[in-house]
Amino acid sequence: MASSRKISRRRLLAIAGAGVALPLIVPAGAISLGANPGPNDRIGVGYIGVGRRGLQLMGLPKEGRMVAVCDVHAMRAESVAAARKCRAYADYRKMLEAKDVDAVIIATPDHWHALPSIHACQAGKDVYTEKPLSLTVHEGRVMVEAARKHQRVFQTGSQRRSMKHHRLGCQLVRAGAIGKVHTVIACNYPSPWDCALPSQPMPKGLLWDAWCGQTGARAYHADLYAPRANPGWISFTPYSGGEMTGTGAHGLDQVQWALGTDDTGPVEIWPERDEPLKAPVYAAPENRGRGDAACSRNRVCFRYANGVIVKLDDGPGAGAVFLGDKGKVLVDHNHITCEPAGLAEQPLPDPAPRLEVSDNHFQNWFDAIKSRKRPIADVEIGHRSAVICHLCNIARWAGHKLRWDPEKEAFVGDDRANQHLQRPQRKPYQLPDVL
C-alpha cells in the first residue's frame, strides 16, 4: 500500500459513535474491509508482551494481521516473530511508531498495563489490554482519560462478557427474573503478599530493569518472573493485586454486569474483622498455599447505594451467586444454574433490558474498530471492575470499614486509605504528565 494512500485513509472523519458525531482516526484497513479482505486491507496488530497470555491471544479474526511483536525478553520476541513472520521489537515505543500498526494487544504483567496503553492511545492506536486493567485506581482513571481524549477503541480482556452463558445469567439477574436482588456471593479472592526471593542468574536477552518498570529495582528470580509459579508475580504486591485482581477481575466484573453498575461502584467496603492485613513474606520458592490462606482470612463485603450487598465467601471463581426475593442464579465458567429450575428457559419479564451480544471478544473489538463504537468491555467498564478489586484489597490493608465515593473515586474522610489509590512510580516508567 502506497504511503500517500495510507495518509489519505488516516484522515479525520466525522463518524457517528454512541449517538454523537465525533472526529476519529480510523485504521487504514478498516475502511475497505470486505468479506475477504486482502493482506493490505486488514487491521495491523502489534503485540506488547508475548509470554504465556500473549501467546494465547494470537487467534485474530480474518480482518486482522499480526505485523509486530514486542517483549522485554528479546529472544522470546524474535522467536515468536520468526514463527509468525512479523517484526520483533524490544521497545514498544518503537513499535508504536510503525505506520502499519493500527492496534495493539497488551498482555504484559499487571504493573505494565497502564503506560503502554496510554502511549498507544497517544500514538493513535486502538487498544486491547488484558484484565485486570490497572495496578491502581489512579492508573485506571488515567487510562480511561487517554482513551477518551484520543478517541480510541479500547477493549478490556474481560472475555466472559463474550461468553453465552455468562451473558444469559447476567441477563436474568438484570431483567428481574429472580426479583429484587439483595445479596451476591462471590469468591473469597486472596490479596497479594510480599517478595524477598534471592537473586538468580538472569536469562540472556532479558531487559530486567525494564521488566521491573515502575516498581523498585529487584533481583531477578524465575519464580518472580513467571506469572504463576512458586508463587509468581501475580501473588506479589508490587506487580499485582494478587488473585483479588488476577481472578477477581473476572468474577467481580460479572457482578457489575449483572447489577447494571458498569458506570459506578459500591459506597461501602469492609473487612469481616477490624484488623489490618499482615501479609507474609516469601524469601524462598514456595507454593501459594500459605500466602493465599493468610491473605484471604479476613473476608470482605461491600454495599452498593441500592442496598445490594456483595460478600466474598465461598462463591464461584469466575462468576457469582445472585440471590433475589424470587430465586437464585449462579454464573460461573460459562454455565448457569437457576432456582427455581427452568428459570433460564422462561421468557424474560416484559419489558426487560437486553444486554449487548458478543460471542467473540476479539471480533467484538474489531467490529468496534470499524464502527468506532465502544466495545462490550470498554475501558471504563474494565476500569470500574478493577476498582472494586482494588477497593477490596485496600479494605484488608486498612482493616476497617471504608466509605467510597464512586463519582469522585476517593474514600470519604480517610486520607490513609486514599494513599493506596496510587503508588510511587520509578523514573522513567511513571505515567505521563500530559495526555
Rosetta blueprint (number, residue, H / E / L):
1 M L
2 A L
3 S H
4 S H
5 R H
6 K H
7 I H
8 S H
9 R H
10 R L
11 R L
12 L E
13 L E
14 A E
15 I E
16 A E
17 G E
18 A L
19 G L
20 V E
21 A E
22 L E
23 P E
24 L E
25 I E
26 V L
27 P L
28 A H
29 G H
30 A H
31 I L
32 S L
33 L L
34 G L
35 A L
36 N L
37 P L
38 G L
39 P H
40 N H
41 D H
42 R L
43 I E
44 G E
45 V E
46 G E
47 Y E
48 I E
49 G L
50 V L
51 G L
52 R H
53 R H
54 G H
55 L H
56 Q H
57 L L
58 M L
59 G L
60 L L
61 P L
62 K L
63 E L
64 G E
65 R E
66 M E
67 V E
68 A E
69 V E
70 C E
71 D L
72 V L
73 H E
74 A H
75 M H
76 R H
77 A H
78 E H
79 S H
80 V H
81 A H
82 A H
83 A H
84 R H
85 K L
86 C L
87 R E
88 A E
89 Y E
90 A L
91 D L
92 Y H
93 R H
94 K H
95 M H
96 L H
97 E L
98 A L
99 K L
100 D L
101 V L
102 D L
103 A E
104 V E
105 I E
106 I E
107 A L
108 T L
109 P L
110 D H
111 H H
112 W H
113 H L
114 A H
115 L H
116 P H
117 S H
118 I H
119 H H
120 A H
121 C H
122 Q H
123 A L
124 G L
125 K L
126 D E
127 V E
128 Y E
129 T E
130 E L
131 K L
132 P L
133 L L
134 S L
135 L L
136 T L
137 V H
138 H H
139 E H
140 G H
141 R H
142 V H
143 M H
144 V H
145 E H
146 A H
147 A H
148 R H
149 K H
150 H L
151 Q L
152 R L
153 V L
154 F E
155 Q E
156 T E
157 G L
158 S L
159 Q H
160 R H
161 R H
162 S H
163 M L
164 K H
165 H H
166 H H
167 R H
168 L H
169 G H
170 C H
171 Q H
172 L H
173 V H
174 R H
175 A L
176 G L
177 A L
178 I L
179 G L
180 K L
181 V E
182 H E
183 T E
184 V E
185 I E
186 A E
187 C E
188 N L
189 Y L
190 P L
191 S L
192 P L
193 W E
194 D E
195 C E
196 A L
197 L L
198 P L
199 S L
200 Q L
201 P L
202 M L
203 P L
204 K L
205 G L
206 L E
207 L L
208 W H
209 D H
210 A H
211 W H
212 C H
213 G L
214 Q L
215 T L
216 G L
217 A L
218 R L
219 A L
220 Y L
221 H L
222 A H
223 D H
224 L H
225 Y H
226 A L
227 P L
228 R L
229 A L
230 N L
231 P L
232 G L
233 W H
234 I H
235 S H
236 F E
237 T L
238 P L
239 Y L
240 S L
241 G L
242 G L
243 E H
244 M H
245 T H
246 G H
247 T L
248 G H
249 A H
250 H H
251 G H
252 L H
253 D H
254 Q H
255 V H
256 Q H
257 W H
258 A H
259 L H
260 G L
261 T L
262 D L
263 D L
264 T L
265 G L
266 P L
267 V L
268 E E
269 I E
270 W E
271 P E
272 E L
273 R L
274 D L
275 E L
276 P L
277 L L
278 K L
279 A L
280 P L
281 V E
282 Y E
283 A L
284 A L
285 P L
286 E L
287 N L
288 R L
289 G H
290 R H
291 G H
292 D H
293 A H
294 A H
295 C L
296 S L
297 R L
298 N L
299 R L
300 V E
301 C E
302 F E
303 R E
304 Y L
305 A L
306 N L
307 G L
308 V L
309 I E
310 V E
311 K E
312 L E
313 D E
314 D E
315 G L
316 P L
317 G L
318 A L
319 G L
320 A E
321 V E
322 F E
323 L E
324 G E
325 D L
326 K L
327 G E
328 K E
329 V E
330 L E
331 V E
332 D E
333 H L
334 N L
335 H E
336 I E
337 T E
338 C E
339 E E
340 P L
341 A L
342 G L
343 L H
344 A H
345 E H
346 Q L
347 P L
348 L L
349 P L
350 D L
351 P L
352 A L
353 P L
354 R L
355 L L
356 E L
357 V L
358 S L
359 D L
360 N L
361 H H
362 F H
363 Q H
364 N H
365 W H
366 F H
367 D H
368 A H
369 I H
370 K H
371 S H
372 R L
373 K L
374 R L
375 P L
376 I L
377 A L
378 D E
379 V H
380 E H
381 I H
382 G H
383 H H
384 R H
385 S H
386 A H
387 V H
388 I H
389 C H
390 H H
391 L H
392 C H
393 N H
394 I H
395 A H
396 R H
397 W H
398 A H
399 G L
400 H L
401 K L
402 L E
403 R E
404 W E
405 D E
406 P L
407 E L
408 K L
409 E L
410 A E
411 F E
412 V L
413 G L
414 D L
415 D H
416 R H
417 A H
418 N H
419 Q H
420 H H
421 L H
422 Q L
423 R L
424 P L
425 Q L
426 R L
427 K L
428 P L
429 Y L
430 Q L
431 L L
432 P L
433 D L
434 V L
435 L L
